[in-house]
Amino acid sequence: MGKREKKIIKGNNLKPRLAFFVQINIFMLKLLMIPVQRQL
């Protein structure tokens, strides 16, 4: 894990990766909310 973290810092790809991660989280939340809305 240490080597991977160093590569991310060296590559300076933190912002694009973070934005991508946030987009995935929002997408997953939307998928989780669909069944909840159906129950209500």
Summary of the structure (lengths in Angstrom):
residues: 40
radius of gyration: 15.8
end to end distance: 42.3
largest distance: 47.6
contacts: 68
relative contact order: 0.09
helix: 90%
strand: 0%
